[in-house]
Each structure stands twice: as C-alpha cells, then as structure tokens.
Amino acid sequence: MGFCLKDVEDKIFQSEHSQKEVWRGLDPQSFQTPYAEFEEMFDLFPAEQGPLTWVDLGAGYGRLALCLHQLRPQDQFYGYELVQERVTEANRVLALQGSRFQLVQKDLSDPQFVIPEADIYFIYDFGSRRDVEVVLEKLKTIAQRKSICVIARGRGVTNWIYQSHQWLYCNQDPVKSDHWILFKS
C-alpha cells in the first residue's frame, strides 16, 4: 500500500512524546489489523443495510480507512490517532489511494474531545487503561441515546469491557472471532 512504517516508527522511537502511552519501540506490524479481519467485520454489516458511520479510536496507520475506501466506499469514516507521525503517514497513503477518508490527531481521553455519533466504533488497544476507560465512558454516553456497536481488538480493551462495562453486552451476546469481539449496546 506504500506505507513507510519502519521509518515512521524509528522516528517516533527517537522523538519525545507526552506522558501518554504511544506504543513506541514495537514492531510496526503490532499496529496493523490484518485486512482479512476487516473483511470479516464488514461481513457482519451487509451493504444492503445502507451506509454506516465508522469511528476508529486509536487508528494507528488507518488500515480500517483503507479497507472502507476499497470495500465500502458508501460508508462514512472518522479516524483518530494520538501520534502525529502516524496520522501524517496514514493520510499520505490514503491520498495515494484516492481515498476521501482522513485521520485526525487527537488525544481521545481529553475531556474536550467529543466522540462523534456513529454506528460502529473500532477500538484496538490504543493507550493506557485509564485512557481506554475514559473513551468507554464517552461511548456509554452515546449508547444512552442510540444503539451502537463496538468492535474491540486486543486483550486490554476486551478485558476492561468485560470487567467494567457490562452495558456493552448485557442485552446481546457478543460476536466473537479469533482476534476481536463485537459488542452491541
């Protein structure tokens, strides 16, 4: 797809970042949900249902946006990532692919940041437990107004949902794959 992951991650590793967890020093593939997993997720939401709005919370390099661009161009996408270098690289590649989607640099746990209402929220372990908990509470506020889907990928976020956010699975059993879980409020 044209990503320069190693160069970007080397730059992040060598730079100063906030006190936030930014997952520096990991193999670049640690940030990459496989494309096949996104296709599995998309299969749960037939295109005939009409356009959906997706929000990627901790978007990394925006692979969800790339898949939506290719497979569900009718859908809407909002992607947020804390690390500006990743946002810049993601937007460069999205532009190369002709995508209308973009990522935005945001601290998701910032009290001033308002998560947009959407149909589906994708969360891959993006930060500390405290930061993820703040985001889950923001999603709970949205879920009080409308039904939402949350796709959780990663041990941290899925464990924290099961421990403290029963509102995400008390009405419907989650849909489980080998690597992610779909919760419906």
GROMACS elastic network, one bead per residue, 0.5 to 0.9 nm:
[ bonds ]
;  ai    aj funct       b0    kb
    1    93     6  0.70596   500
    1    96     6  0.87030   500
    1    97     6  0.80444   500
    2    93     6  0.63110   500
    2    96     6  0.82340   500
    3     6     6  0.86854   500
    3    61     6  0.84795   500
    3    89     6  0.70600   500
    3    90     6  0.76964   500
    3    92     6  0.85334   500
    3    93     6  0.64307   500
    4     7     6  0.56381   500
    4     8     6  0.63020   500
    4     9     6  0.86967   500
    4    89     6  0.75018   500
    5     8     6  0.51781   500
    5     9     6  0.59591   500
    5    10     6  0.83939   500
    5    28     6  0.59452   500
    5    29     6  0.84366   500
    5    61     6  0.85835   500
    5    86     6  0.85861   500
    5    89     6  0.81841   500
    6     9     6  0.51709   500
    6    10     6  0.59657   500
    6    11     6  0.85240   500
    6    27     6  0.81393   500
    6    28     6  0.63547   500
    7    10     6  0.51444   500
    7    11     6  0.62373   500
    7    12     6  0.87211   500
    8    11     6  0.50800   500
    8    12     6  0.62407   500
    8    13     6  0.86043   500
    8    28     6  0.89217   500
    8    85     6  0.65546   500
    8    86     6  0.70497   500
    8    89     6  0.75630   500
    9    13     6  0.60167   500
    9    14     6  0.85918   500
    9    24     6  0.72592   500
    9    25     6  0.71781   500
    9    26     6  0.80341   500
    9    27     6  0.82112   500
    9    28     6  0.66666   500
    9    85     6  0.83220   500
    9    86     6  0.81848   500
   10    13     6  0.50318   500
   10    14     6  0.62788   500
   10    15     6  0.86926   500
   10    24     6  0.86790   500
   10    25     6  0.76404   500
   11    14     6  0.52386   500
   11    15     6  0.61961   500
   11    85     6  0.80905   500
   12    15     6  0.51608   500
   12    16     6  0.77124   500
   12    17     6  0.80731   500
   12    22     6  0.89134   500
   12    24     6  0.65631   500
   12    25     6  0.81075   500
   12    83     6  0.82659   500
   12    85     6  0.70536   500
   12    86     6  0.86662   500
   13    16     6  0.80000   500
   13    24     6  0.53264   500
   13    25     6  0.56002   500
   13    26     6  0.88863   500
   14    24     6  0.89323   500
   17    20     6  0.74903   500
   17    21     6  0.88800   500
   17    22     6  0.78001   500
   17    83     6  0.83656   500
   18    21     6  0.80617   500
   18    22     6  0.84447   500
   19    22     6  0.86751   500
   20    82     6  0.87840   500
   20   107     6  0.89635   500
   20   127     6  0.71360   500
   20   128     6  0.74367   500
   20   131     6  0.86320   500
   21    24     6  0.80397   500
   21   126     6  0.78680   500
   21   127     6  0.50094   500
   21   128     6  0.58784   500
   21   131     6  0.89970   500
   22    82     6  0.73819   500
   22    83     6  0.68884   500
   22   126     6  0.75182   500
   22   127     6  0.64622   500
   22   128     6  0.89038   500
   23    26     6  0.64231   500
   23    31     6  0.89059   500
   23   126     6  0.80060   500
   23   127     6  0.76011   500
   24    27     6  0.89188   500
   25    28     6  0.85008   500
   26    29     6  0.81448   500
   26    30     6  0.65292   500
   26    31     6  0.85354   500
   27    30     6  0.55503   500
   27    31     6  0.80222   500
   28    31     6  0.58920   500
   28    32     6  0.73736   500
   29    32     6  0.50819   500
   29    33     6  0.82003   500
   30    33     6  0.80825   500
   31    59     6  0.86968   500
   31    60     6  0.61099   500
   31    61     6  0.73768   500
   31   124     6  0.86140   500
   32    35     6  0.85023   500
   32    60     6  0.77399   500
   32    61     6  0.75393   500
   32    62     6  0.87671   500
   32    63     6  0.71014   500
   33    36     6  0.84145   500
   33    37     6  0.68416   500
   33    38     6  0.75044   500
   33    63     6  0.72138   500
   33    64     6  0.81191   500
   33   124     6  0.85446   500
   33   153     6  0.85695   500
   34    37     6  0.54499   500
   34    38     6  0.69388   500
   34    63     6  0.83683   500
   35    38     6  0.52209   500
   35    39     6  0.64832   500
   35    40     6  0.88837   500
   35    63     6  0.74936   500
   35    64     6  0.80702   500
   35    67     6  0.70080   500
   36    39     6  0.50290   500
   36    40     6  0.63716   500
   36    41     6  0.87748   500
   37    40     6  0.50004   500
   37    41     6  0.63222   500
   37    42     6  0.86643   500
   37   177     6  0.89127   500
   37   179     6  0.80667   500
   37   180     6  0.84648   500
   38    42     6  0.61480   500
   38    43     6  0.86600   500
   38    63     6  0.87462   500
   38    64     6  0.68793   500
   38    67     6  0.70278   500
   38    68     6  0.87260   500
   39    42     6  0.50074   500
   39    43     6  0.62581   500
   39    67     6  0.78605   500
   39    71     6  0.82847   500
   40    43     6  0.52152   500
   40    44     6  0.70464   500
   40   177     6  0.86886   500
   41    44     6  0.55344   500
   41    45     6  0.73654   500
   41   151     6  0.84010   500
   41   182     6  0.84755   500
   42    45     6  0.53643   500
   42    46     6  0.70498   500
   42    47     6  0.84281   500
   42    68     6  0.87566   500
   42    71     6  0.85429   500
   42    72     6  0.83285   500
   43    46     6  0.59713   500
   43    47     6  0.86198   500
   45    48     6  0.83868   500
   45    49     6  0.71411   500
   45    52     6  0.85935   500
   46    49     6  0.57685   500
   46    50     6  0.80011   500
   47    50     6  0.56284   500
   47    51     6  0.68939   500
   47    52     6  0.85100   500
   47    72     6  0.74131   500
   47    74     6  0.85530   500
   47    75     6  0.88819   500
   48    51     6  0.82523   500
   49    52     6  0.81915   500
   50    74     6  0.81416   500
   50    75     6  0.81751   500
   51    72     6  0.82464   500
   51    73     6  0.87697   500
   51    74     6  0.55666   500
   51    76     6  0.72448   500
   52    74     6  0.78771   500
   52    76     6  0.61984   500
   52    77     6  0.85560   500
   52   118     6  0.76022   500
   52   119     6  0.60495   500
   52   120     6  0.76072   500
   53    75     6  0.58300   500
   53    77     6  0.58129   500
   53    78     6  0.79073   500
   53   117     6  0.81796   500
   53   119     6  0.52786   500
   53   120     6  0.64099   500
   53   121     6  0.86235   500
   54    65     6  0.89945   500
   54    75     6  0.75044   500
   54    76     6  0.61075   500
   54    78     6  0.63387   500
   54    79     6  0.82751   500
   54   118     6  0.58977   500
   54   119     6  0.61994   500
   54   121     6  0.58184   500
   54   122     6  0.74355   500
   55    59     6  0.88106   500
   55    76     6  0.85101   500
   55    77     6  0.58439   500
   55    79     6  0.56917   500
   55    80     6  0.78940   500
   55   115     6  0.83441   500
   55   116     6  0.76997   500
   55   117     6  0.84409   500
   55   118     6  0.65520   500
   55   119     6  0.81908   500
   55   120     6  0.63512   500
   55   122     6  0.62051   500
   55   123     6  0.86793   500
   56    59     6  0.52225   500
   56    60     6  0.89850   500
   56    62     6  0.80765   500
   56    64     6  0.73991   500
   56    65     6  0.83672   500
   56    77     6  0.76992   500
   56    78     6  0.62675   500
   56    80     6  0.61900   500
   56    81     6  0.84216   500
   56   103     6  0.88974   500
   56   120     6  0.85958   500
   56   121     6  0.59662   500
   56   123     6  0.63590   500
   56   124     6  0.85174   500
   57    60     6  0.88122   500
   57    78     6  0.85600   500
   57    79     6  0.63327   500
   57    80     6  0.54317   500
   57    81     6  0.68925   500
   57   108     6  0.74083   500
   57   115     6  0.89151   500
   57   121     6  0.70642   500
   57   122     6  0.60488   500
   57   123     6  0.52146   500
   57   124     6  0.73952   500
   57   126     6  0.75648   500
   57   135     6  0.84913   500
   58    79     6  0.74659   500
   58    80     6  0.55969   500
   58    82     6  0.69179   500
   58   106     6  0.89253   500
   58   108     6  0.78662   500
   58   122     6  0.84029   500
   58   123     6  0.65420   500
   58   124     6  0.66281   500
   58   125     6  0.75843   500
   58   126     6  0.50099   500
   58   127     6  0.79844   500
   59    62     6  0.52403   500
   59    63     6  0.77742   500
   59    64     6  0.77521   500
   59    65     6  0.87665   500
   59    79     6  0.56408   500
   59    80     6  0.54822   500
   59    81     6  0.50853   500
   59    82     6  0.85232   500
   59    86     6  0.87553   500
   59    87     6  0.82964   500
   59   103     6  0.74752   500
   59   122     6  0.84640   500
   59   123     6  0.80535   500
   59   124     6  0.79119   500
   59   126     6  0.80683   500
   60    63     6  0.79188   500
   60    79     6  0.88467   500
   60    80     6  0.80958   500
   60    81     6  0.58507   500
   60    82     6  0.82695   500
   60    83     6  0.79083   500
   60    86     6  0.60176   500
   60    87     6  0.71790   500
   60    90     6  0.77989   500
   60   103     6  0.89808   500
   60   126     6  0.82161   500
   61    64     6  0.85845   500
   61    65     6  0.89251   500
   61    81     6  0.83407   500
   61    86     6  0.56202   500
   61    87     6  0.65673   500
   61    88     6  0.87510   500
   61    89     6  0.68972   500
   61    91     6  0.82747   500
   61    93     6  0.88868   500
   61   103     6  0.84832   500
   62    65     6  0.52162   500
   62    66     6  0.65405   500
   62    67     6  0.89049   500
   62    79     6  0.70842   500
   62    80     6  0.88069   500
   62    81     6  0.87842   500
   62    86     6  0.85901   500
   62    87     6  0.79079   500
   62    90     6  0.55634   500
   62    91     6  0.79677   500
   62    93     6  0.89794   500
   62    94     6  0.80707   500
   62   102     6  0.81062   500
   62   103     6  0.69143   500
   63    67     6  0.62411   500
   63    68     6  0.85657   500
   63    90     6  0.80813   500
   64    67     6  0.51672   500
   64    68     6  0.61341   500
   64    69     6  0.85157   500
   64    77     6  0.87750   500
   64    79     6  0.86335   500
   64   122     6  0.87255   500
   65    68     6  0.50878   500
   65    69     6  0.60233   500
   65    70     6  0.86546   500
   65    77     6  0.67173   500
   65    78     6  0.83052   500
   65    79     6  0.75949   500
   65    94     6  0.77533   500
   65    99     6  0.81914   500
   65   101     6  0.63430   500
   65   102     6  0.75974   500
   65   103     6  0.84150   500
   66    69     6  0.50669   500
   66    70     6  0.63460   500
   66    71     6  0.86044   500
   66    93     6  0.86492   500
   66    94     6  0.65714   500
   66    97     6  0.79508   500
   66    99     6  0.74090   500
   66   101     6  0.81838   500
   67    70     6  0.51493   500
   67    71     6  0.58073   500
   67    72     6  0.74384   500
   67    73     6  0.88597   500
   68    71     6  0.51923   500
   68    73     6  0.58060   500
   68    74     6  0.84275   500
   68    75     6  0.71129   500
   68    76     6  0.84206   500
   68    77     6  0.78983   500
   68   101     6  0.88444   500
   69    72     6  0.59484   500
   69    74     6  0.83693   500
   69    75     6  0.83733   500
   69    94     6  0.86723   500
   69    97     6  0.84940   500
   69    98     6  0.84874   500
   69    99     6  0.58671   500
   69   100     6  0.77401   500
   69   101     6  0.74424   500
   70    73     6  0.63175   500
   70    99     6  0.85184   500
   71    74     6  0.88629   500
   72    75     6  0.57174   500
   72    76     6  0.88480   500
   73    76     6  0.78146   500
   73    99     6  0.87436   500
   76   101     6  0.80110   500
   76   118     6  0.89017   500
   77   101     6  0.63029   500
   77   102     6  0.79794   500
   77   103     6  0.89162   500
   77   118     6  0.89552   500
   78   101     6  0.74397   500
   78   102     6  0.72146   500
   78   103     6  0.67580   500
   78   104     6  0.80121   500
   78   116     6  0.81375   500
   79   101     6  0.83111   500
   79   102     6  0.67726   500
   79   104     6  0.61819   500
   79   105     6  0.85850   500
   80    87     6  0.81085   500
   80   102     6  0.89850   500
   80   103     6  0.55730   500
   80   105     6  0.57436   500
   80   106     6  0.57886   500
   80   107     6  0.80924   500
   80   108     6  0.75258   500
   81    84     6  0.73331   500
   81    86     6  0.74300   500
   81    87     6  0.63800   500
   81   103     6  0.70161   500
   81   104     6  0.63698   500
   81   105     6  0.50435   500
   81   106     6  0.57303   500
   81   107     6  0.72649   500
   81   108     6  0.79141   500
   81   126     6  0.84349   500
   82    86     6  0.83030   500
   82    87     6  0.80352   500
   82   104     6  0.84000   500
   82   105     6  0.53113   500
   82   106     6  0.50682   500
   82   107     6  0.52143   500
   82   108     6  0.74105   500
   82   126     6  0.87024   500
   83    86     6  0.55819   500
   83    87     6  0.65245   500
   83    88     6  0.89120   500
   83   105     6  0.65651   500
   83   106     6  0.80859   500
   83   107     6  0.87505   500
   84    88     6  0.60776   500
   84    89     6  0.85922   500
   84   104     6  0.83002   500
   84   105     6  0.56876   500
   84   106     6  0.85885   500
   85    88     6  0.51743   500
   85    89     6  0.62677   500
   85    90     6  0.85808   500
   86    89     6  0.51597   500
   86    90     6  0.59921   500
   86    91     6  0.85001   500
   86   105     6  0.87714   500
   87    90     6  0.51081   500
   87    91     6  0.60735   500
   87    92     6  0.85097   500
   87   102     6  0.83905   500
   87   103     6  0.57755   500
   87   104     6  0.64345   500
   87   105     6  0.62226   500
   88    91     6  0.52585   500
   88    92     6  0.61542   500
   88    93     6  0.87927   500
   88   103     6  0.81684   500
   88   104     6  0.88282   500
   88   105     6  0.88175   500
   89    92     6  0.50392   500
   89    93     6  0.63429   500
   89    94     6  0.85906   500
   90    93     6  0.52850   500
   90    94     6  0.60673   500
   90    95     6  0.85608   500
   90   102     6  0.77232   500
   90   103     6  0.70188   500
   91    95     6  0.60069   500
   91    96     6  0.85139   500
   91   101     6  0.81244   500
   91   102     6  0.56096   500
   91   103     6  0.63112   500
   91   104     6  0.88364   500
   92    95     6  0.52591   500
   92    96     6  0.63216   500
   92    97     6  0.88489   500
   93    97     6  0.63068   500
   93    98     6  0.87170   500
   93    99     6  0.87698   500
   94    97     6  0.51331   500
   94    98     6  0.63647   500
   94    99     6  0.52275   500
   94   100     6  0.76898   500
   94   101     6  0.69718   500
   94   102     6  0.69765   500
   95    99     6  0.56350   500
   95   100     6  0.75225   500
   95   101     6  0.83609   500
   95   102     6  0.83318   500
   96    99     6  0.76184   500
   98   101     6  0.89262   500
   99   102     6  0.78506   500
  106   109     6  0.86706   500
  106   110     6  0.81563   500
  106   113     6  0.76956   500
  107   110     6  0.54935   500
  107   113     6  0.74513   500
  107   131     6  0.88934   500
  108   111     6  0.82077   500
  108   113     6  0.63551   500
  108   114     6  0.83201   500
  108   115     6  0.80142   500
  108   131     6  0.72804   500
  108   132     6  0.83512   500
  108   134     6  0.80640   500
  108   135     6  0.65542   500
  109   112     6  0.84530   500
  109   113     6  0.72173   500
  109   130     6  0.83131   500
  109   131     6  0.52141   500
  109   132     6  0.74980   500
  109   133     6  0.85247   500
  109   134     6  0.56225   500
  109   135     6  0.61184   500
  110   113     6  0.53700   500
  110   114     6  0.86140   500
  110   131     6  0.87493   500
  110   134     6  0.85843   500
  111   114     6  0.77167   500
  111   134     6  0.85742   500
  114   138     6  0.78370   500
  115   118     6  0.87478   500
  115   135     6  0.83059   500
  115   138     6  0.71278   500
  115   139     6  0.76058   500
  115   142     6  0.85091   500
  116   142     6  0.86342   500
  117   120     6  0.89634   500
  117   139     6  0.87834   500
  117   142     6  0.66621   500
  117   146     6  0.87524   500
  117   148     6  0.87774   500
  118   121     6  0.70149   500
  118   142     6  0.88167   500
  118   148     6  0.72014   500
  118   149     6  0.86624   500
  119   146     6  0.89007   500
  119   147     6  0.77094   500
  119   148     6  0.53375   500
  119   149     6  0.61556   500
  119   150     6  0.86004   500
  120   148     6  0.61237   500
  120   150     6  0.57513   500
  120   151     6  0.72790   500
  121   139     6  0.86886   500
  121   148     6  0.77241   500
  121   149     6  0.61819   500
  121   151     6  0.60824   500
  121   152     6  0.83643   500
  122   149     6  0.85266   500
  122   150     6  0.58939   500
  122   152     6  0.61302   500
  122   153     6  0.78082   500
  123   126     6  0.73002   500
  123   132     6  0.87901   500
  123   150     6  0.73098   500
  123   151     6  0.61726   500
  123   153     6  0.61872   500
  123   154     6  0.83256   500
  123   157     6  0.74670   500
  124   151     6  0.82955   500
  124   152     6  0.59203   500
  124   154     6  0.56438   500
  124   155     6  0.89528   500
  124   156     6  0.86832   500
  124   157     6  0.70900   500
  124   180     6  0.88378   500
  125   128     6  0.81836   500
  125   129     6  0.88333   500
  125   132     6  0.77592   500
  125   152     6  0.80707   500
  125   153     6  0.67110   500
  125   154     6  0.53768   500
  125   155     6  0.74650   500
  125   156     6  0.60448   500
  125   157     6  0.56843   500
  125   158     6  0.87090   500
  126   131     6  0.83531   500
  126   132     6  0.73227   500
  126   157     6  0.86082   500
  127   130     6  0.80612   500
  127   131     6  0.60349   500
  127   132     6  0.64523   500
  128   131     6  0.52452   500
  128   132     6  0.63211   500
  128   133     6  0.85777   500
  128   156     6  0.88359   500
  129   132     6  0.51329   500
  129   133     6  0.59819   500
  129   134     6  0.85941   500
  129   156     6  0.73903   500
  129   157     6  0.78272   500
  129   160     6  0.77253   500
  130   133     6  0.51061   500
  130   134     6  0.62820   500
  130   135     6  0.88141   500
  131   134     6  0.51842   500
  131   135     6  0.64730   500
  131   136     6  0.87883   500
  132   135     6  0.51130   500
  132   136     6  0.61819   500
  132   137     6  0.86734   500
  132   156     6  0.88509   500
  132   157     6  0.70047   500
  132   160     6  0.84127   500
  133   136     6  0.50069   500
  133   137     6  0.61967   500
  133   138     6  0.86356   500
  133   157     6  0.85963   500
  133   160     6  0.76455   500
  133   161     6  0.86167   500
  133   164     6  0.87288   500
  134   137     6  0.52114   500
  134   138     6  0.63703   500
  134   139     6  0.87976   500
  135   139     6  0.62500   500
  135   140     6  0.86186   500
  136   140     6  0.61586   500
  136   141     6  0.87829   500
  136   161     6  0.80479   500
  136   165     6  0.77199   500
  137   141     6  0.64923   500
  137   142     6  0.89003   500
  137   165     6  0.85093   500
  138   141     6  0.52392   500
  138   142     6  0.66778   500
  138   143     6  0.88300   500
  139   142     6  0.50270   500
  139   143     6  0.60996   500
  139   144     6  0.86921   500
  139   148     6  0.84615   500
  139   150     6  0.88361   500
  140   144     6  0.63190   500
  140   165     6  0.85059   500
  140   167     6  0.76112   500
  140   168     6  0.81556   500
  140   185     6  0.86460   500
  141   144     6  0.53062   500
  141   145     6  0.72178   500
  142   145     6  0.54769   500
  142   146     6  0.64410   500
  142   147     6  0.81660   500
  142   148     6  0.78733   500
  143   147     6  0.54185   500
  143   148     6  0.59046   500
  143   167     6  0.87878   500
  143   168     6  0.87128   500
  143   185     6  0.64357   500
  144   147     6  0.76061   500
  144   185     6  0.88246   500
  146   185     6  0.84192   500
  147   184     6  0.71366   500
  147   185     6  0.54130   500
  148   168     6  0.87741   500
  148   183     6  0.83290   500
  148   184     6  0.58362   500
  148   185     6  0.55140   500
  149   168     6  0.83579   500
  149   182     6  0.67241   500
  149   183     6  0.55931   500
  149   185     6  0.64457   500
  150   168     6  0.79026   500
  150   181     6  0.81139   500
  150   182     6  0.57453   500
  150   183     6  0.50930   500
  150   184     6  0.63943   500
  150   185     6  0.81653   500
  151   180     6  0.66833   500
  151   181     6  0.56075   500
  151   183     6  0.62117   500
  151   184     6  0.87417   500
  152   155     6  0.87341   500
  152   157     6  0.63160   500
  152   158     6  0.58855   500
  152   161     6  0.87156   500
  152   179     6  0.88223   500
  152   180     6  0.55342   500
  152   181     6  0.53359   500
  152   182     6  0.64616   500
  152   183     6  0.77693   500
  153   156     6  0.84340   500
  153   157     6  0.69606   500
  153   158     6  0.68509   500
  153   179     6  0.62750   500
  153   181     6  0.66486   500
  153   182     6  0.89978   500
  154   157     6  0.59095   500
  154   158     6  0.63281   500
  154   159     6  0.85769   500
  154   179     6  0.73031   500
  154   180     6  0.69735   500
  155   158     6  0.53948   500
  155   159     6  0.59187   500
  155   160     6  0.84683   500
  156   159     6  0.53333   500
  156   160     6  0.61417   500
  156   161     6  0.86227   500
  157   160     6  0.51283   500
  157   161     6  0.61228   500
  157   162     6  0.86929   500
  158   161     6  0.51555   500
  158   162     6  0.63345   500
  158   163     6  0.86461   500
  158   180     6  0.82088   500
  158   181     6  0.74577   500
  159   162     6  0.51781   500
  159   163     6  0.60793   500
  159   164     6  0.86121   500
  160   164     6  0.59114   500
  160   165     6  0.72051   500
  161   164     6  0.55115   500
  161   166     6  0.68452   500
  161   167     6  0.88880   500
  161   168     6  0.74610   500
  161   169     6  0.88000   500
  162   165     6  0.60232   500
  162   166     6  0.62867   500
  162   168     6  0.85885   500
  162   169     6  0.83044   500
  163   166     6  0.74606   500
  164   167     6  0.86781   500
  165   168     6  0.59716   500
  165   169     6  0.79365   500
  166   169     6  0.54521   500
  166   170     6  0.56059   500
  167   170     6  0.55345   500
  167   171     6  0.76471   500
  167   184     6  0.88948   500
  167   185     6  0.63445   500
  168   171     6  0.76340   500
  168   172     6  0.81823   500
  168   174     6  0.85380   500
  168   183     6  0.57116   500
  168   184     6  0.58262   500
  169   172     6  0.53957   500
  169   173     6  0.58843   500
  169   174     6  0.61909   500
  169   183     6  0.58685   500
  169   184     6  0.62936   500
  169   185     6  0.63124   500
  170   173     6  0.73268   500
  170   184     6  0.89028   500
  170   185     6  0.77141   500
  171   184     6  0.77477   500
  171   185     6  0.67042   500
  172   175     6  0.89957   500
  172   183     6  0.77107   500
  172   184     6  0.64200   500
  172   185     6  0.74075   500
  173   183     6  0.74958   500
  173   184     6  0.80271   500
  174   181     6  0.64279   500
  174   182     6  0.54796   500
  174   184     6  0.69515   500
  175   180     6  0.86159   500
  175   181     6  0.56760   500
  175   183     6  0.67639   500
  175   184     6  0.88349   500
  176   179     6  0.78969   500
  176   180     6  0.62756   500
  176   182     6  0.63845   500
  176   183     6  0.88575   500
  177   180     6  0.53983   500
  177   181     6  0.60959   500
  177   182     6  0.83935   500
  178   181     6  0.83176   500
